[in-house]
Amino acid sequence: MKHGKKYTDSAKTIDKLSLYEVPEALDLCCKTAKAKFDETIEIHVKLGVDSRHADQQVRGAVVLPNGTGKNIRVLVICKADKIDAAKAAGAEFVGSEEMVAKIQTENWMDFDVLITTPDMMGQVGRLGKVLGPRGLMPNPKAGTVTPDVAKAVEEAKAGKIEYRLDKTNIIHCPIGKASFGVEKLNENLSILMEAIVKAKPAAAKGTYVKSVALASTMGPSVKVNTLKFV
């Protein structure tokens, strides 16, 4: 893969064989985020589990203390008695069966988080093939299937993110914007990693946190020393 001059110049400042301490790694990510927009800083955590086994799944959600820096558009699908509460909490889109139909017939996807109530999951479940591949399917573990839609909306707006394993046993998550600076990014990273470590499945054997890397949207990857997460 051919990279641009900015990426190549940034890559020269990073020792690919070194494992950096978190603050230094974050500092490098911020300094190498040279795009004209405020780049997102992402963390990539490889775990010593096998996602093919149900008892080794790692999934959950956590509210980042400094948010993600992104304006989260929330869709709530609920029955009439909860619509006003969802709107008051700040949801951009609120509705019932008509929202399910809109997604089905128009392939409408102008939202970042979908929150629903348990009594609507029968209908929302039909959208699995559309929402699942995009990571938008509501899930009780992520707090997006709940009777308290107002609280869920407020948490989503405050910077709640979901973490889950992909097929290669890696978790990919945003932890904020380059403009946040090292201190705020470190606070977000610490809360996320604490949650991932606590979510270690009982069936997991050997080293749990195998590797951690940080990178900005357009920048090179920085490898992190994992000893502090053991």
N, C-alpha and C positions, 0 to 999 in steps of 0.2 A: 504494500500500500504506500502510495506516494504522499508525503506530507508537505505542507506549505512551509515557507521560510520561518514564520513565527513559531510554529511547532518545533521545527528543527533546532532553532536557536534555544528554545526553552528546554528541549531534551538534553542539550549539552550541559545544562546546569544541574542535572540530576544524575547521580551515580546509580546505575541500574543494579549494581551488585550490593548496594548498601540497604540496610533496614533502618529507616529513620524513626526517631521518636515522634510522637503525634504532633506536638507543636511545630517542630521543624518541617514535618511533612506538609502540614496545613499551610505554613508560611510559603513553602515552595509552590504549592497549588495556587495560592492567591497571586503570587508573583508571576506565575506562568499563564495566568488567565488574561490573555492579551486581546481577546476579541472586542469588538465595538459594543457588545451588549454585556450585561452583568451575568457572567457565567455561573452556572450551578456547580457546586462542589459535591461530588458523589463518592460514596464509599462502597467498596466491593469486598465482601467477606466470604472466603472459602471455608466451609465447615467440614469436619471429619465425620459426616453422616452420609446415609444413602437415602435420598429422597424417594426412591422407589418403594421403600417400606413405610407403611402407615405409622409405625411406632417411632420413626426417626424424622418425622416432619418437624420443621421449625417455622412457626408462623405466629404473628401477633401484630400489635399496633402500639405506638407510643407517641405521646405529644412532645414535640421538640420544644424546649423552653424558649428558643428564639425564633420559632417558626421556620418555614422553608424559604421565605422571601417571595413565594409565588401566590398570586391571587387565586384562591381555590374556588371554583364554581361548583356549587352543591345542588344536586337533584334529590328531592325527597319524594318517594312514592308511598303514600299512606292513605288511610280512609279519612273521610270528611272531618271527623272530630279532632284530628291532629294537624290539619292544614294550617290553621292560624298560628299555632305554636311554632311550626317549622318556618313559616314566613317571618315571624317575629325574631327568630334566632338568626336570621340572615340568609336562609336558603334562597338561591336565585330562581330555582324552578321547583314548583310543588304541584302535585296532582295525584290522581289515582289511576284507574284503569286506562284513562286516555293517554297517560304518559307511557305506559307499557305499549300501547298501540302505536304511539308516535315513533318509539324506538324500533318496533317491529316493521312498520310499513315504510317509514322514511329513512331508516338507518341513522336516526338522529343521535349525535354523540357530543353535543356542545356542553359537556360537564366533565369535571375531574373526579368527583366522588358521588357515588349513589348510596343513599341511606334509605332503608325501608323498615317497615314494622313486621314482626313475625306473622301477623295475619294477612300480609300481602305477599309473602314469599312464594305462595302457590302460583301466583301470576308472574312475579318477577323471575321465578325459577325458569320460566319458559324462555327467558332471554339469555340463558347460559351460553349458548353457542356464539352469541354476538358479544356479550360482555366479558366472558371468561378469558379469551385470548388478549383482550385489552387490559386485563387486570382490574376491571370495574365491577365484577360480581360481588354483591354484598355478602358479608360473612360475619357470623356472631363473634368469632375470635378477634376480628378487626374492629368490632363495635359498630359495624354498619348495618347490622340487623338488630334492632332494639325498639322497645316500646317508648323509650325516652328520646324522641327524634330531636327535640330542642337541644339537649345536652350533646348529642352526636354532631349536630350541625356546628355548635359552638367549638367543639374540639377540632373538627375538620378545619374550621376557619383559623383556629389558633396554631395550626401546624401539626396536626396528627398525621403520621405516616404509617403505612402498613409495610411490614417486612415479611418476606417469604422466600423460601428456597426456589431456585430455578432447577432445571433438569440436570445441571452440572454441579449441583450442591453449593451454589453461590447466591448470596443475598446482595442485591443492588439497591441502594437507597440514596436519595438526595439528603444532604445535611445542612443545606443553606446556600447562600450566594457568596461569591468571592468578596463582595463589598462588606460582608459581615465582619471580616477580620478574624484573626486566629482565635481570640478569646471566645467569641460567640460560637464559632464553628466547633471549637473544642468542647464547649458545654453541650451542644447538640450531639456531637459524636459520642461523648461519654454516656449520655442518657440512652442512646440507641444501643451501644455496645453492652451496656449493663443489662438491658432487656434481652438482647440476643443470648448473652451468657446465662441468664436466669432461665431461658427457654430451652436449655440443653436437655434433649430427651434422655430418659433413663437408659434407653437401649444403645446410646452412643458410646462407642469404645475408643480408647486411644486419645490422641490429640483432638480437641474439639475445634478450637480456632486455628485453622491451618495457615491461613495467610490473610493479610489485610492490605488493600491498596486504595489510594486516594487519587482522584483526578478531577480537573475542571472539565467543563463541557468540551472544549476544544484543545485542552492541554494534555501533556504526557502523564503517564501513571507514575505514582510515587509509592514505593513499598514501605510498609510500616512494621516496626518491631512489635510482635504480638505478645511479648512477655507480660505486659501490663494487663492483658485480657485473660490470662490463664487463671 
